[in-house]
């Protein structure tokens, strides 16, 4: 979904029943908050995936060096499944 607009990302999320909420970050606010450095060698496109629980604890962080370096879906889902249920903010 590199360079997708927020509308395109929302449409993707709507077409694909993801078992977790996702957020668009067109202004790189989250990208910058987590220190995902943009590198010229990667054309500024570095995938970042963060799983944050209801208490604000980062349970998973992945920053790829290139746009194709993304974690396996099953690995991400396993992290989601491991987060304790009933966590309240």
C-alpha positions in Angstrom: 0.0 0.0 0.0 3.0 2.3 -0.5 1.8 5.8 -1.5 -1.9 4.9 -1.2 -4.1 7.8 -0.3 -6.0 7.6 3.0 -9.2 6.9 0.9 -7.5 4.0 -1.0 -6.2 2.6 2.3 -9.7 2.8 3.9 -11.2 1.1 0.8 -8.6 -1.7 1.2 -9.4 -2.1 4.9 -13.1 -2.2 4.0 -12.6 -4.9 1.4 -10.4 -7.0 3.6 -11.7 -8.2 6.9 -8.7 -7.5 9.1 -9.0 -8.7 12.7 -7.4 -5.6 14.1 -7.8 -1.8 13.5 -5.4 -0.1 11.2 -4.5 3.6 10.8 -3.5 5.7 7.9 -0.5 8.0 8.4 -0.4 10.4 5.4 1.4 13.1 7.3 4.0 10.7 8.8 3.0 11.6 12.4 3.2 8.1 13.7 6.1 7.3 11.3 8.1 10.2 12.9 7.0 9.5 16.5 8.5 6.0 16.3 11.8 7.1 14.7 11.4 5.5 11.3 14.2 7.1 9.4 13.7 7.8 5.7 16.8 6.8 3.7 17.6 7.9 0.2 18.7 4.3 -0.7 15.1 3.1 0.1 13.6 6.0 -1.9 12.0 7.2 1.4 9.7 4.2 1.4 10.3 2.1 4.6 7.5 0.0 5.9 6.8 0.3 9.6 4.4 -1.9 11.4 3.6 -1.3 15.1 1.1 -3.2 17.3 0.1 -1.1 20.3 -2.3 -2.5 22.9 -5.1 -0.7 24.6 -2.7 0.4 27.4 -0.4 2.1 24.8 2.3 -0.6 25.2 4.1 -1.4 21.9 3.8 -5.1 21.6 5.5 -5.4 18.2 7.6 -3.1 16.1 9.0 -3.8 12.6 10.8 -1.4 10.4 11.9 -2.7 7.1 15.0 -1.4 5.3 13.2 -1.5 1.9 9.6 -1.3 0.9 9.3 -5.0 0.3 10.6 -6.0 3.7 7.3 -6.6 5.5 6.6 -9.1 8.2 4.6 -12.3 7.5 0.9 -12.0 8.1 0.8 -15.1 10.3 3.6 -13.7 12.5 1.7 -10.4 13.0 -1.5 -12.3 13.7 0.3 -14.4 16.3 1.4 -11.3 18.1 -2.2 -10.0 18.0 -3.4 -13.3 19.4 -0.9 -13.2 22.3 -2.1 -9.8 23.6 -4.1 -10.4 26.8 -7.8 -9.9 26.3 -9.6 -7.6 28.6 -6.8 -5.0 28.7 -8.4 -1.7 29.5 -7.0 1.8 28.8 
